Amino acid sequence: YTEAWDADKTSIHVMPDTPAILLAKANAANVSQKLYVQGWEEAKKKGYDMRADAIPIRMAKASRDIASDYKYKETHEKEKGHYIGCKTAQEDPKLSLAARAMALQNDRLYKKAYNDSKTQVHIPVDAVALQAAKECQTLVSDIDYRQYLHQWTCLPDQNDVIHARKAYDLQSDNVYKSDLEWLRGIGWLTEGSVDVVKAKKAQEILNDRLYRTRPEQLTFTSITDAPDVVQAKINAAQLSDV
């Protein structure tokens, strides 16, 4: 099957300057890793010379020093022991600031001046504000506002007082029912009284046994030739399945 093709392959010749061959060579050069790094490899073989005071080197060193944790804490480590040895705490600015902040937040020190001065206030007895407070207390006092009934503010033999006492007696429930106190606790019932007769009549009206008559107590005989009985028999005969 491939014999003719194998024979033709040995006799086919393609010109090296055809567009397809040139395009293939260009693509091979573009994707070649060896050609891609050829310039870099030749530059490395030639070597390089970079001075220590070059700008990129100095920039890299400065960035390293800034990022270094040791350089970052170097100033703090040098100043850390300088505050040791102060004679008093007032000479240390940080301790003084902390003490000042604590004193401002202390509630006892905040109210110290008020507590010292509140017992030294003297108000005259006849001051206007004190007189007004006394009058206000008298107005809102419950003791002065109320006058109890047993504290009479008028003469007991005045006409209006006597009239009021008679009105109280007329309106008093105790005085109105005082003539029935001797009957309290005594049981009394008469056979012919109105309440007893009323109760008996009500019992008879509500008595179901007296109100209704049992069917078995009635004597009743049905007539066999009554029109309704005859009609009932005819209807039963018509509806009978037998």
C-alpha positions in Angstrom: 0.0 0.0 0.0 2.8 2.4 0.8 5.3 1.0 -1.6 4.7 3.7 -4.3 4.8 6.5 -1.7 8.0 5.3 -0.3 9.5 5.2 -3.8 8.3 8.8 -4.5 9.7 10.2 -1.3 13.3 9.5 -2.4 12.7 11.3 -5.7 10.8 14.5 -4.5 12.9 17.7 -4.1 11.6 20.9 -2.4 13.3 24.2 -3.0 14.7 25.7 0.2 13.4 29.2 -0.5 9.7 28.4 -0.8 7.4 30.4 1.5 6.4 27.4 3.5 10.0 26.4 4.2 10.9 30.0 5.2 7.8 30.2 7.5 8.7 26.9 9.2 12.3 28.1 9.8 11.0 31.4 11.3 8.6 29.6 13.6 11.3 27.2 14.7 13.6 30.1 15.5 10.8 31.8 17.6 10.0 28.8 19.7 13.6 27.6 20.2 14.7 27.8 23.8 18.4 27.8 22.8 18.0 30.8 20.6 15.8 32.6 23.3 18.6 32.4 25.9 21.6 32.6 23.5 22.2 36.3 24.2 22.0 35.9 28.0 24.4 32.9 27.9 27.0 34.9 25.7 26.7 37.9 28.2 27.4 35.6 31.1 30.5 34.3 29.4 31.9 37.8 29.0 31.4 38.6 32.7 30.3 41.9 34.3 31.8 44.7 36.5 29.6 46.5 39.1 31.1 48.9 41.6 30.1 48.8 45.3 28.9 52.4 45.2 26.6 51.9 42.3 23.1 53.3 42.6 21.3 49.9 42.4 23.7 48.5 45.1 23.2 51.4 47.4 19.4 51.2 46.9 19.4 47.5 47.7 21.5 48.0 50.9 19.2 50.8 52.0 16.1 48.6 51.5 17.7 45.8 53.4 18.6 48.1 56.3 15.0 49.4 56.4 13.5 46.0 56.3 16.0 44.6 58.9 14.4 44.0 62.3 17.7 44.7 64.0 18.1 48.1 62.4 14.5 48.9 63.2 15.0 48.2 66.9 18.5 49.6 67.2 17.5 53.1 68.4 15.1 51.6 70.9 17.8 49.3 72.3 20.2 52.2 72.7 17.6 54.4 74.5 16.0 51.6 76.6 18.4 52.0 79.6 18.6 55.8 79.6 15.6 56.3 82.0 17.0 54.0 84.6 18.5 56.0 87.5 16.0 58.9 87.9 16.0 60.3 91.4 12.3 60.8 91.7 9.2 59.7 89.7 8.4 63.4 89.0 11.6 63.7 86.9 10.5 61.0 84.6 8.0 62.5 82.0 6.3 59.2 81.2 5.7 58.4 84.9 4.5 62.0 85.5 2.1 61.7 82.6 0.7 58.4 83.9 0.3 59.8 87.5 -1.5 62.8 86.0 -3.9 60.6 84.0 -4.6 58.4 87.1 -5.4 61.5 89.2 -7.8 62.8 86.5 -9.6 59.4 86.4 -9.7 59.1 90.2 -13.3 59.8 91.5 -12.2 60.4 95.0 -9.8 63.1 94.0 -12.4 64.5 91.6 -14.9 65.0 94.5 -12.3 66.0 97.2 -12.8 69.7 96.9 -16.6 69.3 97.0 -16.5 67.1 100.1 -14.2 69.5 101.9 -16.4 72.5 101.1 -19.9 71.1 101.5 -19.7 71.1 105.4 -18.5 74.8 105.4 -21.6 76.3 103.8 -23.6 78.6 106.0 -27.1 79.8 104.9 -28.9 82.5 106.9 -32.2 81.4 108.5 -34.2 84.2 106.9 -32.8 83.6 103.4 -35.4 84.0 100.6 -34.8 80.6 99.2 -35.1 79.0 102.6 -38.4 80.8 103.4 -39.7 79.7 100.0 -38.7 76.1 100.6 -40.5 76.2 104.0 -43.7 77.6 102.5 -43.6 75.0 99.7 -43.1 72.2 102.3 -46.1 73.5 104.2 -48.2 73.5 101.0 -47.3 70.0 100.1 -47.4 68.6 103.6 -50.1 66.0 104.1 -50.4 66.7 107.8 -51.3 70.4 107.4 -53.5 69.6 104.4 -55.8 67.2 106.1 -58.2 68.0 109.0 -59.5 64.8 110.5 -63.2 64.5 111.5 -62.6 64.1 115.2 -60.7 67.5 115.3 -63.6 69.9 115.2 -62.8 73.3 113.9 -66.2 74.7 114.8 -68.5 74.8 117.9 -70.5 71.5 118.4 -73.7 73.4 119.2 -73.9 75.3 115.9 -77.0 74.8 113.8 -75.1 73.6 110.7 -73.2 71.1 112.9 -76.4 69.8 114.4 -78.0 69.6 110.9 -75.0 67.7 109.6 -75.2 65.2 112.4 -78.9 64.5 111.7 -78.1 64.1 108.0 -75.4 61.6 108.9 -77.8 59.7 111.1 -80.4 59.5 108.4 -77.9 58.3 105.9 -76.2 55.8 108.2 -77.0 52.2 107.4 -76.3 51.2 111.0 -78.8 53.6 112.4 -81.4 52.6 109.7 -81.2 48.9 110.6 -80.7 49.3 114.3 -84.3 48.1 115.1 -83.6 44.8 113.3 -80.5 43.9 115.3 -82.5 42.0 117.9 -83.7 39.6 115.1 -80.2 38.8 114.0 -79.6 35.0 114.4 -83.2 34.1 115.1 -84.8 31.5 112.7 -88.5 32.1 112.1 -90.8 30.5 109.5 -94.6 30.5 109.4 -96.6 28.0 107.4 -99.0 30.4 105.9 -96.5 33.2 105.1 -96.3 34.8 101.7 -92.8 33.5 101.0 -93.7 29.9 102.0 -96.8 29.9 99.8 -94.8 31.4 96.9 -92.2 28.7 97.2 -94.8 25.9 97.2 -96.6 27.3 94.1 -93.2 27.6 92.3 -92.4 24.0 93.3 -95.8 22.7 91.9 -95.2 24.7 88.6 -91.8 23.2 88.2 -92.8 19.7 89.2 -92.6 17.5 86.0 -94.5 14.7 87.6 -97.6 16.8 88.2 -97.3 18.7 84.9 -97.2 15.6 82.7 -99.4 12.5 82.6 -97.8 9.1 81.7 -99.3 7.5 78.6 -99.8 4.2 80.4 -102.1 5.9 82.9 -104.6 7.0 80.2 -107.4 4.6 79.2 -107.7 4.8 75.4 -109.3 2.4 72.8 -108.8 3.0 69.1 -111.8 2.7 66.8 -111.1 0.3 64.0 -113.5 1.9 61.4 -112.3 5.5 61.8 -111.5 7.2 58.5 -107.9 7.8 59.5 -107.4 4.2 60.6 -109.0 2.9 57.3 -106.8 5.2 55.3 -103.7 4.0 57.2 -104.6 0.4 56.5 -105.0 1.1 52.7 -101.6 2.9 52.6 -100.0 0.0 54.4 -101.4 -2.5 52.0 -100.2 -0.4 49.0 -96.7 -0.1 50.4 -96.4 -3.7 51.6 -93.8 -5.7 49.7 -95.7 -8.9 50.4 
